[in-house]
């Protein structure tokens, strides 16, 4: 009985959300309730994940495990931002600068790590598969992208070189759109499989 109710609830919710794209005016009150419930559940899951993360760092600190120093930094940073967030709002300039001064360096570091990882992956691809068209193209693409993002090549406006540089810089956006398209199609397939009860992630099996 419990399994049947879970299937009915999941399928009916999915059908209502899917029908909301075609009958938005008629189903808007129900969609608002479903979306609010979904946001609330995501917020609760986020709090649970945050509590679990803090618990793991506290336990690592008390047990004096390897990396406990970084756990201290994480805990101190969390409580500073948490207390500041309670005392101020998101529109507060000090709070926004506090978040940005942490977020921007972290994002820059991740992008730097990604660039180095791509370069090392290209060398590894050449070592495994040899010098073929795909490995050479991947290596050339990585090197040119790194050089262009460093503004190593410059060209006057309106020239062919400027157009080629702009075209090459736009290629990563094409790849990003392809990734997003693949994610959308994958989500569509998974959603259809759940609606047809072929996959049951909500089930205990």
C-alpha positions in Angstrom: 0.0 0.0 0.0 2.8 2.4 0.9 4.6 1.7 -2.4 1.3 2.3 -4.4 0.7 5.6 -2.6 4.3 6.7 -3.4 3.8 5.9 -7.1 0.5 7.6 -7.3 1.8 10.8 -5.5 5.0 11.0 -7.7 3.2 10.3 -11.0 0.3 12.7 -10.2 2.7 15.5 -9.2 4.8 15.0 -12.3 1.7 15.0 -14.6 0.4 18.2 -13.0 3.7 20.0 -13.4 4.0 18.8 -17.0 0.5 19.9 -17.7 1.2 23.3 -16.2 3.4 24.2 -19.2 0.3 23.8 -21.4 -2.4 25.0 -19.1 -0.5 27.6 -17.0 -3.5 29.9 -16.2 -5.8 27.0 -15.1 -3.2 25.1 -13.0 -1.2 28.1 -11.7 -2.6 27.9 -8.1 -1.7 24.2 -7.8 1.7 24.8 -9.4 2.5 27.5 -6.9 1.7 25.2 -4.0 3.8 22.4 -5.5 6.8 24.7 -6.1 6.6 26.1 -2.6 6.6 22.6 -1.2 9.5 21.7 -3.3 11.5 24.8 -2.3 10.7 24.1 1.4 11.9 20.5 1.1 15.1 21.6 -0.7 15.7 24.1 2.1 15.3 21.4 4.7 17.6 19.0 2.9 20.1 21.8 2.6 20.0 22.4 6.3 20.4 18.7 7.0 23.4 18.5 4.7 24.9 21.6 6.3 24.4 20.1 9.8 26.1 16.9 8.7 29.0 18.8 7.2 29.5 20.8 10.5 29.2 17.6 12.5 31.9 15.9 10.4 34.3 18.9 10.9 33.6 19.0 14.6 34.2 15.3 15.0 37.4 15.6 13.0 38.5 18.5 15.3 37.8 16.6 18.5 39.4 13.4 17.4 42.4 15.4 16.1 42.4 13.7 12.7 44.5 14.6 9.8 43.3 18.0 8.3 41.8 19.2 11.6 43.4 22.6 11.0 41.3 23.1 7.8 38.2 22.1 9.8 39.0 25.0 12.2 39.1 27.4 9.3 35.8 26.0 7.9 34.0 26.3 11.3 35.3 29.8 12.0 34.4 31.0 8.5 30.9 29.4 8.7 30.1 31.0 12.1 31.4 34.4 11.0 29.2 34.4 7.9 26.2 32.8 9.7 26.2 35.4 12.5 26.8 38.3 10.0 23.9 37.0 7.9 21.6 36.9 10.9 22.6 40.4 11.9 22.4 41.9 8.4 20.4 41.4 5.3 21.5 40.4 1.8 21.2 44.0 0.8 23.8 45.0 3.4 27.0 46.2 1.6 29.3 44.8 4.3 27.6 41.3 4.1 27.7 41.3 0.3 31.4 42.3 0.2 32.1 39.6 2.8 30.5 36.9 0.6 32.1 38.2 -2.7 35.6 38.4 -1.1 35.3 34.7 -0.4 33.3 33.6 -3.4 35.3 35.3 -6.2 38.8 34.0 -5.1 37.4 30.5 -4.7 35.8 30.6 -8.2 39.1 32.0 -9.6 41.1 29.2 -8.0 38.7 26.5 -9.3 39.0 27.9 -12.8 42.8 27.9 -12.5 42.7 24.3 -11.3 40.3 23.4 -14.2 42.7 24.9 -16.8 45.7 23.0 -15.4 43.6 19.8 -15.2 42.6 20.2 -18.9 46.2 20.7 -19.9 47.3 17.6 -18.0 44.4 15.6 -19.4 45.4 16.5 -22.9 49.0 15.1 -22.3 47.5 12.0 -20.7 45.2 11.5 -23.7 48.2 11.7 -26.0 50.2 9.2 -23.9 47.3 6.7 -23.9 46.0 7.1 -27.4 49.0 8.5 -29.2 49.2 11.4 -31.6 45.9 11.2 -33.4 43.5 13.9 -34.7 41.4 14.0 -31.5 44.3 14.2 -29.1 46.1 16.9 -31.1 42.9 18.9 -31.5 42.2 18.7 -27.8 45.8 19.8 -26.9 45.7 22.7 -29.4 42.3 23.8 -28.2 43.4 23.9 -24.5 46.6 25.8 -25.3 44.9 28.4 -27.5 42.1 28.9 -25.0 44.6 29.5 -22.2 46.7 32.0 -24.3 43.6 33.9 -25.6 42.2 34.2 -22.1 45.5 35.6 -21.0 45.2 38.3 -23.7 48.5 37.0 -25.2 47.3 37.7 -28.7 46.0 41.2 -29.6 44.6 42.5 -32.9 43.2 45.7 -34.1 39.4 46.1 -34.2 37.8 45.2 -37.6 40.6 43.0 -38.7 40.5 39.3 -39.6 42.6 38.4 -36.6 40.2 40.1 -34.3 37.3 38.2 -35.8 39.2 34.9 -35.5 40.0 35.6 -31.8 36.4 36.5 -31.1 35.3 33.3 -32.9 37.7 31.1 -30.9 36.6 32.7 -27.6 33.0 31.9 -28.5 33.6 28.2 -28.9 33.5 27.4 -25.1 30.0 28.9 -25.0 29.0 26.6 -27.8 30.3 23.7 -25.8 28.5 24.9 -22.7 25.2 25.1 -24.6 25.8 21.6 -25.8 26.3 20.4 -22.2 23.1 22.2 -21.1 21.2 20.7 -24.0 22.4 17.2 -23.0 21.4 17.9 -19.4 18.0 19.0 -20.5 17.5 15.9 -22.7 18.7 13.7 -19.9 16.4 15.3 -17.4 13.5 14.9 -19.9 14.3 11.2 -20.3 14.5 10.6 -16.6 11.3 12.5 -16.0 9.4 10.4 -18.6 10.8 7.2 -17.1 9.6 8.3 -13.6 6.2 9.2 -15.0 5.9 5.8 -16.7 7.1 4.2 -13.4 10.0 2.6 -15.2 12.3 4.2 -12.6 11.3 4.6 -9.0 13.9 6.7 -7.1 11.3 7.3 -4.3 10.9 3.6 -3.7 12.8 1.7 -1.0 13.9 -0.9 -3.5 
